[in-house]
Amino acid sequence: MGFLIRFGHDPLVNTYLETGRLALRRFTADDADLLIELDSDPAVMRYLTGGRPTAPELVRERQLPNILAGYEKWGGDLGLFAAHEKDGGAFIGWFILRPEPEGPLDEVELGYRLRQAAWGRGYATEGSRALLDKAFTELGVRMVWAETMSVNHASQNIMKKLDMTLTDTLTTPPDMEMIEGSEHGGVRYEITKEQWERQ
Ligand SMILES: CC(C)(COP(=O)(O)OP(=O)(O)OC[C@H]1O[C@@H](n2cnc3c(N)ncnc32)[C@H](O)[C@@H]1OP(=O)(O)O)[C@@H](O)C(=O)NCCC(=O)NCCS
């Protein structure tokens, strides 16, 4: 396996959620470099920006402050969470469980962005499953949704494995930057609390 960034201290500090193999924690103001490195891999960014990395100043000045502000807004229960392997503490990427900025708190988006070295090991499915469980049993969530490009089969496979239902197909808005596969549009999957409980 490729190198993985070591996390400077115990990954279980500030823990949000634990799964069999992963610990999810809240980001801190010291985490800009982890986010910058994650977004510097063109393969990670392929279906997000067409491969272009996120500018480091954007991460430092806008994205990370927004993540931290989200914890204030939602009491630390919702937002973007750093994921680490429990065994060794390597940072593997992040998961998101977050309402729309002005949307209802009981309808939240699920998302994931993992380092390439961590792909193909079931981590995205494992983390997402635990997030759905937490959302529906602890956080009073009624519905979880996720969207991705039609050509992002890995991402869609996770939604299917979570028994989410395809509820909509999306057209790329004309003002949006076109990247490889944009012409095929996107997909939206949803799962309600009732559907989750029936599983
Ligand atoms: C999408 C992503 C999170 C998947 O992470 P992962 O940990 O490799 O996912 P999992 O191992 O849980 O795999 C989920 C399923 O998708 C399948 N899969 C993985 N990569 C695939 C690919 N390129 N094409 C088709 N299926 C794929 C896996 O085989 C698995 O199904 P299986 O268990 O039946 O074999 C990861 O590739 C990533 O971070 N990509 C870059 C960022 C991104 O695109 N995020 C989503 C934006 S909406």
The ligand as an ORCA input file, in Angstrom:
! r2SCAN-3c Opt
* xyz 0 1
  C     -15.681      6.952     -4.140
  C     -14.737      6.474     -3.041
  C     -15.093      7.184     -1.744
  C     -14.907      4.958     -2.858
  O     -14.177      4.579     -1.697
  P     -13.828      3.061     -1.381
  O     -13.452      2.977      0.065
  O     -12.885      2.542     -2.384
  O     -15.236      2.378     -1.573
  P     -15.589      0.904     -1.112
  O     -14.344      0.072     -0.984
  O     -16.501      0.988      0.079
  O     -16.329      0.356     -2.417
  C     -17.666      0.540     -2.686
  C     -18.044     -0.352     -3.861
  O     -17.702      0.278     -5.078
  C     -16.868     -0.598     -5.867
  N     -15.902      0.227     -6.585
  C     -14.821      0.824     -6.081
  N     -14.184      1.502     -7.048
  C     -14.906      1.326     -8.195
  C     -14.791      1.794     -9.539
  N     -13.793      2.605     -9.895
  N     -15.724      1.421    -10.448
  C     -16.751      0.627    -10.093
  N     -16.912      0.157     -8.834
  C     -16.010      0.508     -7.897
  C     -16.226     -1.498     -4.877
  O     -15.842     -2.710     -5.503
  C     -17.317     -1.686     -3.850
  O     -18.247     -2.645     -4.235
  P     -18.079     -4.173     -3.746
  O     -17.905     -4.119     -2.259
  O     -19.349     -4.787     -4.190
  O     -16.863     -4.679     -4.412
  C     -13.276      6.753     -3.407
  O     -12.988      6.151     -4.632
  C     -12.963      8.226     -3.483
  O     -12.728      8.879     -2.464
  N     -12.956      8.782     -4.724
  C     -12.593     10.182     -4.948
  C     -13.592     11.181     -4.374
  C     -14.985     10.943     -4.887
  O     -15.214     10.717     -6.072
  N     -15.938     11.028     -3.958
  C     -17.341     10.878     -4.271
  C     -17.871     12.150     -4.823
  S     -19.638     12.068     -5.008
*
